Amino acid sequence: MKKFKQFFIEKQVFGLIEFFDLDEVGRIPAKLDSGNGAYNVLHGVDIQTQGNKVFFRTENGKTLLKDKKGEITINVGAGNTEDRPIVEFDFRIGNKEFKDIPFTLSDRSTNLYKILVGKEFIENELDALIDVSQENIADEDFEAEY
């Protein structure tokens, strides 16, 4: 069992908002949401599914054709559900690189952040602590004094 102090020393700290540099899309601010139990969500409009392919427009004016990795039904509140295709992206956040990470696609044009990062990714892949009082600190080096 790790000691309390060792646990914190081994974790990288990220802010509530961090920039994700997605291959094929570019650098986009993302909100890390540990209360979101579903997949990561990427803004997409004009989403068209044809067989095992998904065609959509996303942030930065990019139009993409991606392999469809599945579909999920999301409860969007007030008894409403939304079927969303799942696609995968490679991206970087701070000094960490990730490959083949699933994202659902949804129209987030009314949301300030075009990427919403879910609890599963934060816990299982990012393996980090979130300081909700900070933003855009993934590229910074911190030294803890104790």
TORSESE-45507 format. One record per atom (N, C-alpha, C, O, CB): residue in three letters; x, y, z. Coordinates in pm, whole numbers, padded with zeros to 5 digits, always signed. Glycine has a CB too. Layout:
// TORSESE-45507
alaXYZ;...
***
This chain:
// TORSESE-45507
met+00084-00117+00000;met+00000+00000+00000;met+00089+00125+00000;met+00187+00134+00075;met-00096-00001+00122;lys+00053+00220-00086;lys+00130+00344-00095;lys+00096+00436+00021;lys-00018+00441+00068;lys+00104+00415-00229;lys+00196+00507+00063;lys+00174+00609+00165;lys+00107+00730+00098;lys+00123+00753-00022;lys+00309+00650+00234;phe+00035+00804+00176;phe-00041+00918+00128;phe+00048+01014+00048;phe+00011+01056-00062;phe-00105+00991+00245;lys+00163+01049+00103;lys+00255+01142+00038;lys+00305+01087-00095;lys+00313+01161-00193;lys+00374+01173+00131;gln+00339+00958-00100;gln+00389+00896-00223;gln+00283+00899-00334;gln+00316+00919-00451;gln+00433+00751-00195;phe+00158+00878-00297;phe+00048+00883-00393;phe+00047+01015-00467;phe+00035+01018-00590;phe-00086+00861-00322;phe+00060+01125-00395;phe+00056+01257-00456;phe+00182+01289-00535;phe+00175+01359-00636;phe+00034+01362-00350;ile+00296+01240-00492;ile+00421+01265-00563;ile+00419+01201-00702;ile+00474+01257-00796;ile+00540+01212-00482;glu+00357+01085-00714;glu+00357+01009-00839;glu+00254+01060-00941;glu+00261+01020-01057;glu+00331+00864-00811;lys+00162+01144-00901;lys+00056+01190-00990;lys+00093+01321-01057;lys+00153+01409-00996;lys-00074+01206-00913;gln+00056+01332-01185;gln+00067+01459-01254;gln-00062+01537-01226;gln-00169+01477-01213;gln+00091+01440-01409;val-00051+01667-01216;val-00166+01750-01188;val-00209+01821-01317;val-00127+01875-01390;val-00135+01853-01077;phe-00339+01817-01342;phe-00398+01887-01456;phe-00502+01984-01404;phe-00558+01965-01296;phe-00461+01787-01557;gly-00526+02090-01481;gly-00629+02186-01445;gly-00765+02139-01493;gly-00776+02040-01565;gly-00596+02324-01503;leu-00868+02211-01453;leu-01004+02179-01495;leu-01017+02190-01647;leu-01091+02114-01709;leu-01104+02272-01426;ile-00945+02285-01705;ile-00944+02306-01850;ile-00801+02284-01898;ile-00707+02344-01846;ile-00996+02450-01888;glu-00785+02198-01999;glu-00654+02171-02058;glu-00667+02165-02209;glu-00773+02133-02262;glu-00593+02039-02002;phe-00558+02194-02279;phe-00558+02185-02424;phe-00527+02043-02468;phe-00429+01983-02424;phe-00457+02282-02485;phe-00612+01988-02554;phe-00589+01859-02618;phe-00545+01887-02761;phe-00611+01963-02831;phe-00718+01767-02613;asp-00436+01827-02803;asp-00389+01841-02940;asp-00425+01713-03015;asp-00349+01616-03014;asp-00234+01869-02945;leu-00541+01715-03080;leu-00592+01597-03149;leu-00535+01588-03290;leu-00537+01685-03366;leu-00746+01600-03154;asp-00482+01471-03324;asp-00442+01447-03462;asp-00565+01470-03549;asp-00675+01431-03512;asp-00383+01302-03481;glu-00548+01530-03662;glu-00651+01556-03761;glu-00740+01676-03728;glu-00811+01726-03815;glu-00737+01436-03776;val-00737+01725-03604;val-00825+01836-03565;val-00745+01957-03522;val-00770+02068-03570;val-00918+01794-03453;gly-00649+01939-03432;gly-00569+02050-03383;gly-00583+02065-03233;gly-00632+01976-03163;gly-00608+02179-03452;arg-00539+02180-03185;arg-00535+02209-03041;arg-00667+02271-02997;arg-00707+02377-03046;arg-00415+02304-03006;ile-00735+02204-02903;ile-00868+02246-02859;ile-00874+02242-02706;ile-00829+02145-02646;ile-00979+02156-02921;pro-00929+02346-02643;pro-00946+02340-02498;pro-01052+02237-02461;pro-01157+02228-02525;pro-00983+02478-02442;ala-01024+02161-02357;ala-01114+02055-02312;ala-01143+02072-02163;ala-01058+02118-02087;ala-01054+01914-02340;lys-01263+02035-02123;lys-01301+02039-01982;lys-01291+01898-01926;lys-01354+01806-01978;lys-01445+02097-01964;leu-01214+01882-01819;leu-01202+01753-01751;leu-01316+01743-01651;leu-01323+01823-01557;leu-01063+01737-01680;asp-01404+01647-01671;asp-01527+01637-01593;asp-01536+01501-01525;asp-01584+01405-01585;asp-01650+01661-01682;ser-01490+01495-01402;ser-01491+01367-01329;ser-01632+01321-01295;ser-01650+01207-01250;ser-01408+01379-01202;gly-01731+01405-01314;gly-01871+01366-01291;gly-01937+01306-01413;gly-02049+01255-01405;gly-01950+01484-01246;asn-01869+01312-01527;asn-01922+01256-01652;asn-01877+01111-01662;asn-01761+01085-01694;asn-01875+01339-01776;gly-01966+01017-01636;gly-01930+00876-01636;gly-01921+00815-01773;gly-01877+00700-01786;gly-02027+00801-01555;ala-01961+00887-01876;ala-01963+00831-02011;ala-01830+00855-02082;ala-01731+00896-02021;ala-02078+00893-02093;tyr-01829+00827-02210;tyr-01711+00849-02293;tyr-01675+00997-02301;tyr-01754+01084-02263;tyr-01734+00794-02434;asn-01556+01024-02350;asn-01518+01159-02389;asn-01611+01201-02503;asn-01658+01117-02580;asn-01366+01167-02431;val-01636+01331-02512;val-01725+01382-02616;val-01652+01489-02696;val-01589+01578-02639;val-01857+01440-02554;leu-01659+01479-02828;leu-01600+01578-02919;leu-01711+01644-02997;leu-01804+01578-03043;leu-01496+01512-03014;his-01702+01775-03012;his-01800+01850-03092;his-01796+01801-03236;his-01690+01792-03298;his-01772+02003-03085;gly-01914+01771-03288;gly-01927+01734-03428;gly-02065+01775-03478;gly-02164+01763-03406;gly-01905+01584-03448;val-02070+01823-03601;val-02198+01858-03664;val-02204+01792-03801;val-02104+01744-03853;val-02214+02014-03677;asp-02324+01790-03857;asp-02348+01723-03986;asp-02297+01579-03981;asp-02233+01531-04074;asp-02280+01801-04102;ile-02325+01512-03871;ile-02277+01375-03849;ile-02358+01280-03935;ile-02481+01273-03925;ile-02287+01335-03699;gln-02288+01206-04020;gln-02352+01109-04108;gln-02280+00976-04094;gln-02159+00966-04112;gln-02350+01157-04257;thr-02357+00873-04061;thr-02302+00739-04048;thr-02341+00658-04171;thr-02457+00652-04210;thr-02352+00669-03918;gln-02240+00597-04233;gln-02263+00511-04348;gln-02185+00383-04327;gln-02063+00379-04345;gln-02220+00582-04481;gly-02257+00277-04287;gly-02191+00150-04258;gly-02099+00165-04139;gly-02142+00204-04030;gly-02112+00100-04380;asn-01971+00135-04160;asn-01875+00143-04049;asn-01790+00271-04057;asn-01680+00275-04002;asn-01783+00021-04050;lys-01841+00374-04124;lys-01772+00503-04135;lys-01860+00615-04082;lys-01983+00607-04089;lys-01733+00531-04282;val-01795+00719-04029;val-01866+00838-03980;val-01801+00959-04045;val-01680+00978-04041;val-01860+00848-03823;phe-01885+01042-04106;phe-01843+01165-04171;phe-01899+01280-04088;phe-02018+01280-04056;phe-01892+01172-04321;phe-01815+01379-04051;phe-01861+01489-03968;phe-01768+01608-03980;phe-01654+01597-04025;phe-01871+01446-03823;arg-01821+01724-03939;arg-01741+01845-03928;arg-01718+01872-03781;arg-01806+01849-03699;arg-01811+01967-03997;thr-01600+01919-03748;thr-01568+01946-03609;thr-01504+02083-03595;thr-01501+02162-03689;thr-01475+01838-03553;glu-01453+02108-03478;glu-01390+02236-03446;glu-01276+02264-03544;glu-01221+02173-03604;glu-01337+02236-03301;asn-01242+02390-03558;asn-01135+02435-03648;asn-01171+02414-03795;asn-01082+02414-03880;asn-01006+02362-03616;gly-01300+02395-03826;gly-01345+02381-03964;gly-01301+02253-04032;gly-01302+02245-04155;gly-01297+02494-04043;lys-01264+02154-03955;lys-01215+02028-04012;lys-01333+01937-04048;lys-01429+01925-03972;lys-01121+01957-03912;thr-01324+01873-04164;thr-01421+01772-04205;thr-01347+01639-04206;thr-01242+01625-04269;thr-01484+01804-04347;leu-01402+01541-04134;leu-01332+01413-04116;leu-01419+01295-04156;leu-01541+01300-04149;leu-01289+01398-03972;leu-01352+01189-04196;leu-01413+01059-04219;leu-01337+00961-04132;leu-01217+00939-04152;leu-01411+01017-04372;lys-01406+00903-04033;lys-01341+00814-03937;lys-01412+00679-03934;lys-01529+00668-03971;lys-01340+00878-03795;asp-01339+00578-03891;asp-01401+00447-03869;asp-01493+00455-03749;asp-01458+00511-03645;asp-01293+00337-03847;lys-01612+00400-03764;lys-01707+00394-03653;lys-01672+00273-03568;lys-01670+00161-03617;lys-01855+00386-03705;lys-01644+00297-03440;lys-01603+00191-03348;lys-01720+00137-03266;lys-01704+00043-03189;lys-01495+00241-03255;gly-01836+00197-03282;gly-01954+00154-03209;gly-02051+00269-03199;gly-02034+00373-03264;gly-01918+00102-03070;glu-02153+00251-03117;glu-02253+00353-03093;glu-02300+00339-02949;glu-02305+00228-02895;glu-02371+00342-03194;ile-02336+00450-02889;ile-02382+00448-02751;ile-02503+00540-02739;ile-02512+00642-02807;ile-02268+00491-02653;thr-02594+00502-02653;thr-02710+00586-02623;thr-02681+00659-02492;thr-02653+00596-02390;thr-02842+00501-02613;ile-02689+00790-02497;ile-02658+00875-02383;ile-02786+00939-02331;ile-02867+00989-02409;ile-02553+00983-02421;asn-02804+00938-02199;asn-02914+01010-02136;asn-02870+01155-02124;asn-02780+01187-02047;asn-02951+00949-01994;val-02934+01243-02200;val-02895+01384-02201;val-02981+01468-02107;val-02971+01591-02107;val-02904+01439-02342;gly-03064+01404-02027;gly-03144+01473-01926;gly-03289+01489-01965;gly-03326+01480-02082;gly-03086+01607-01900;ala-03370+01512-01865;ala-03514+01532-01881;ala-03580+01417-01958;ala-03677+01437-02031;ala-03540+01664-01953;gly-03527+01296-01939;gly-03585+01179-02005;gly-03550+01166-02152;gly-03603+01078-02220;gly-03732+01183-01990;asn-03461+01250-02201;asn-03421+01246-02343;asn-03293+01167-02359;asn-03203+01173-02275;asn-03404+01389-02399;thr-03284+01093-02469;thr-03163+01019-02501;thr-03113+01061-02638;thr-03186+01118-02719;thr-03189+00866-02496;glu-02986+01031-02663;glu-02923+01065-02790;glu-02831+00950-02829;glu-02747+00908-02750;glu-02844+01200-02781;asp-02846+00899-02951;asp-02756+00797-03003;asp-02635+00866-03063;asp-02648+00956-03145;asp-02828+00706-03108;arg-02518+00823-03020;arg-02394+00886-03067;arg-02298+00782-03122;arg-02279+00677-03061;arg-02327+00965-02954;pro-02237+00811-03237;pro-02132+00721-03287;pro-02005+00739-03205;pro-01980+00845-03148;pro-02104+00748-03436;ile-01925+00634-03201;ile-01796+00637-03130;ile-01685+00629-03234;ile-01686+00541-03321;ile-01785+00520-03027;val-01589+00720-03225;val-01470+00720-03309;val-01348+00727-03218;val-01361+00757-03099;val-01472+00839-03413;glu-01231+00701-03273;glu-01109+00706-03192;glu-01014+00812-03245;glu-01007+00837-03365;glu-01040+00568-03190;phe-00941+00873-03151;phe-00841+00974-03186;phe-00711+00947-03112;phe-00711+00891-03002;phe-00892+01115-03154;asp-00602+00987-03174;asp-00472+00996-03107;asp-00457+01143-03070;asp-00494+01231-03148;asp-00352+00945-03200;phe-00402+01171-02953;phe-00383+01310-02913;phe-00277+01320-02805;phe-00230+01221-02750;phe-00515+01370-02864;arg-00241+01446-02778;arg-00145+01478-02674;arg-00209+01577-02577;arg-00287+01664-02616;arg-00014+01537-02735;ile-00173+01561-02450;ile-00211+01657-02347;ile-00088+01672-02259;ile-00042+01575-02198;ile-00340+01611-02265;gly-00035+01793-02251;gly+00090+01813-02179;gly+00199+01728-02244;gly+00217+01733-02366;gly+00075+01776-02029;asn+00271+01650-02164;asn+00378+01565-02219;asn+00333+01420-02236;asn+00416+01331-02255;asn+00500+01570-02128;lys+00202+01396-02229;lys+00150+01260-02244;lys+00084+01242-02381;lys+00013+01330-02429;lys+00048+01229-02132;glu+00111+01127-02441;glu+00049+01093-02569;glu-00044+00974-02551;glu-00014+00882-02475;glu+00155+01062-02677;phe-00156+00978-02621;phe-00256+00872-02611;phe-00294+00827-02751;phe-00303+00907-02844;phe-00380+00920-02533;lys-00316+00697-02766;lys-00350+00638-02896;lys-00486+00569-02887;lys-00519+00506-02787;lys-00241+00536-02941;asp-00563+00584-02993;asp-00689+00512-03009;asp-00784+00529-02891;asp-00837+00431-02839;asp-00661+00366-03030;ile-00806+00653-02850;ile-00895+00683-02738;ile-01035+00712-02793;ile-01050+00795-02883;ile-00840+00804-02653;pro-01138+00645-02738;pro-01273+00665-02790;pro-01334+00799-02750;pro-01318+00847-02638;pro-01363+00553-02742;phe-01405+00858-02847;phe-01483+00979-02828;phe-01620+00957-02892;phe-01630+00898-02999;phe-01411+01104-02889;thr-01724+01004-02825;thr-01853+01010-02893;thr-01859+01145-02963;thr-01787+01238-02928;thr-01974+00991-02792;leu-01946+01154-03062;leu-01963+01279-03135;leu-02100+01338-03102;leu-02201+01267-03102;leu-01949+01257-03288;ser-02101+01468-03073;ser-02226+01536-03041;ser-02211+01684-03073;ser-02100+01739-03068;ser-02265+01516-02892;asp-02321+01748-03105;asp-02320+01891-03133;asp-02303+01966-03001;asp-02397+01974-02921;asp-02450+01936-03207;arg-02184+02021-02980;arg-02154+02098-02859;arg-02140+02247-02892;arg-02068+02320-02824;arg-02024+02046-02792;ser-02209+02292-02998;ser-02195+02431-03040;ser-02244+02529-02933;ser-02200+02644-02932;ser-02273+02454-03169;thr-02333+02486-02844;thr-02379+02574-02737;thr-02291+02564-02612;thr-02314+02636-02515;thr-02523+02542-02702;asn-02193+02476-02615;asn-02102+02459-02501;asn-01974+02538-02523;asn-01926+02548-02636;asn-02070+02310-02480;leu-01920+02593-02417;leu-01796+02669-02425;leu-01679+02580-02467;leu-01595+02621-02547;leu-01767+02735-02291;tyr-01675+02457-02414;tyr-01565+02366-02443;tyr-01611+02257-02539;tyr-01711+02190-02513;tyr-01508+02304-02314;lys-01539+02241-02647;lys-01581+02150-02754;lys-01539+02005-02728;lys-01573+01915-02804;lys-01524+02196-02886;ile-01463+01984-02621;ile-01431+01849-02576;ile-01468+01840-02428;ile-01433+01926-02348;ile-01278+01815-02599;leu-01540+01733-02395;leu-01570+01702-02256;leu-01503+01569-02226;leu-01529+01469-02293;leu-01725+01697-02229;val-01417+01568-02126;val-01339+01449-02092;val-01408+01376-01978;val-01439+01436-01875;val-01192+01486-02054;gly-01431+01246-01996;gly-01506+01167-01899;gly-01421+01104-01790;gly-01299+01093-01801;gly-01579+01062-01970;lys-01489+01062-01685;lys-01428+01003-01567;lys-01346+00879-01601;lys-01237+00861-01547;lys-01535+00967-01466;glu-01397+00795-01690;glu-01326+00671-01723;glu-01187+00700-01780;glu-01090+00634-01743;glu-01408+00589-01824;phe-01177+00797-01870;phe-01047+00833-01926;phe-00958+00895-01819;phe-00840+00861-01810;phe-01065+00930-02043;ile-01013+00984-01738;ile-00934+01050-01633;ile-00877+00946-01538;ile-00759+00952-01502;ile-01021+01153-01555;glu-00959+00851-01498;glu-00917+00750-01401;glu-00824+00645-01459;glu-00722+00612-01399;glu-01038+00683-01343;asn-00858+00592-01577;asn-00786+00476-01631;asn-00670+00509-01724;asn-00575+00431-01734;asn-00881+00389-01703;glu-00676+00622-01791;glu-00571+00655-01888;glu-00484+00772-01842;glu-00362+00763-01841;glu-00634+00689-02023;leu-00549+00880-01803;leu-00475+01000-01762;leu-00405+00976-01628;leu-00293+01023-01608;leu-00569+01120-01752;asp-00471+00905-01538;asp-00416+00871-01407;asp-00354+00994-01341;asp-00235+00995-01308;asp-00312+00758-01419;ala-00436+01096-01323;ala-00386+01224-01273;ala-00480+01282-01170;ala-00592+01233-01150;ala-00365+01322-01387;leu-00434+01386-01107;leu-00517+01464-01016;leu-00564+01589-01091;leu-00493+01641-01177;leu-00438+01503-00886;ile-00683+01636-01057;ile-00736+01756-01119;ile-00745+01865-01014;ile-00810+01849-00911;ile-00875+01730-01184;asp-00679+01977-01043;asp-00690+02094-00957;asp-00792+02186-01024;asp-00760+02253-01122;asp-00549+02167-00936;val-00913+02189-00970;val-01021+02264-01034;val-01000+02415-01030;val-01071+02490-01097;val-01153+02229-00969;ser-00904+02462-00953;ser-00875+02605-00947;ser-00776+02647-01055;ser-00745+02766-01068;ser-00820+02641-00809;gln-00725+02551-01134;gln-00623+02580-01234;gln-00674+02553-01375;gln-00769+02478-01395;gln-00498+02497-01207;glu-00609+02616-01473;glu-00635+02592-01615;glu-00503+02590-01690;glu-00411+02664-01658;glu-00731+02700-01674;asn-00496+02503-01790;asn-00383+02498-01882;asn-00248+02485-01812;asn-00157+02563-01840;asn-00383+02621-01967;ile-00236+02389-01724;ile-00110+02368-01651;ile-00040+02239-01692;ile+00065+02207-01637;ile-00137+02366-01502;ala-00094+02166-01788;ala-00037+02036-01826;ala+00105+02051-01882;ala+00185+01959-01871;ala-00126+01968-01930;asp+00136+02165-01941;asp+00268+02185-02001;asp+00370+02241-01902;asp+00487+02258-01936;asp+00257+02279-02119;glu+00327+02269-01781;glu+00415+02329-01682;glu+00476+02222-01592;glu+00416+02118-01567;glu+00340+02432-01597;asp+00596+02248-01545;asp+00661+02160-01448;asp+00647+02221-01310;asp+00673+02339-01289;asp+00812+02137-01483;phe+00604+02136-01216;phe+00587+02182-01079;phe+00681+02103-00989;phe+00708+01986-01012;phe+00440+02167-01033;glu+00728+02169-00888;glu+00805+02100-00784;glu+00732+02118-00654;glu+00704+02230-00611;glu+00952+02155-00774;ala+00701+02008-00593;ala+00631+02013-00464;ala+00730+02023-00350;ala+00833+01956-00349;ala+00542+01889-00444;glu+00697+02108-00255;glu+00778+02117-00133;glu+00696+02061-00020;glu+00579+02095-00004;glu+00822+02264-00103;tyr+00759+01975+00059;tyr+00689+01916+00173;tyr+00783+01892+00285;tyr+00743+01842+00390;tyr+00621+01787+00135;
***
